[in-house]
């Protein structure tokens, strides 16, 4: 059974590879994925898979690194603070992120990501995440 830290590392690897299918396999069937600053929420593995595949295949914005990762872990919860580094249409970007990862039975059951809304990196990824 995977620990919260192992699941975070697996998520990070999926994000760097733009592997939405792989990310979905890390999740419970009833996973809830939230982006509070975008005011969007996805429910269920299939919805999370569809959204991440769509978002991560967009070549206009690419994640290349997770830097300065700080992790706090307790039982089945993990809070990760990190800088997300990548490239977008306007050039390189760096965004501060706080992620709350809730796990159950060695899978991701809750994923709540707070990304710095001030970075100004608008792209179809944001539209894909926010689409109904």
Residue pairs with C-beta under 8 A, 6 or more apart in sequence:
1 105
1 106
2 10
2 26
2 103
2 106
2 107
3 73
3 103
3 106
4 73
4 76
4 77
4 78
4 101
4 103
5 71
5 73
5 78
7 26
7 78
7 101
7 103
7 106
7 107
7 108
8 71
8 78
8 80
8 99
8 101
10 22
10 26
11 23
11 26
11 101
11 108
11 111
12 66
13 19
13 22
14 20
14 22
14 23
14 26
14 52
15 23
15 56
15 63
15 66
16 63
16 64
16 65
16 66
18 56
18 57
18 62
18 63
19 56
20 49
20 50
20 51
20 52
20 53
20 54
20 55
20 56
20 57
21 49
21 53
23 48
23 49
23 52
24 45
24 46
24 48
24 49
24 52
26 107
26 108
27 33
27 45
27 48
27 107
27 108
27 109
27 111
28 45
28 104
28 105
28 107
28 108
28 109
29 44
29 45
30 43
30 44
30 45
30 109
31 43
31 44
31 45
31 48
31 107
31 108
31 109
31 110
31 111
32 41
32 42
32 43
32 109
32 110
32 111
33 41
33 42
33 47
33 48
33 51
33 110
33 111
33 112
33 113
34 40
34 41
34 42
34 110
34 111
34 112
34 113
35 41
35 112
35 113
35 115
35 129
36 112
36 114
37 114
37 115
37 117
38 126
38 129
38 130
39 130
40 129
40 130
42 48
42 51
48 111
51 128
51 129
54 128
55 125
55 128
55 129
56 125
58 123
58 124
58 125
58 128
60 88
60 89
60 123
60 124
60 125
61 86
61 87
61 88
61 89
61 93
61 121
61 123
61 125
62 86
62 87
62 88
63 84
63 85
63 86
64 85
64 86
64 87
65 84
65 85
65 86
66 82
66 83
66 84
66 85
67 82
67 83
67 85
67 94
68 81
68 82
68 83
69 80
69 81
69 82
70 80
70 81
70 82
71 78
71 79
71 80
71 81
72 78
72 79
73 79
76 102
76 103
76 104
77 100
77 101
77 102
77 103
78 99
78 100
78 101
78 103
79 98
79 99
79 100
79 101
80 97
80 98
80 99
80 101
81 96
81 97
81 98
81 99
82 96
82 97
82 99
83 94
83 95
83 96
83 97
84 94
84 95
84 96
84 97
84 115
85 92
85 93
85 94
86 92
86 93
87 93
88 121
88 123
89 123
90 120
90 121
93 119
93 121
94 119
95 115
95 116
95 119
95 121
96 115
96 116
97 113
97 114
97 115
97 116
98 113
98 114
99 111
99 112
99 113
99 114
100 110
100 111
100 112
100 113
101 108
101 110
101 111
102 108
102 109
102 110
102 111
103 109
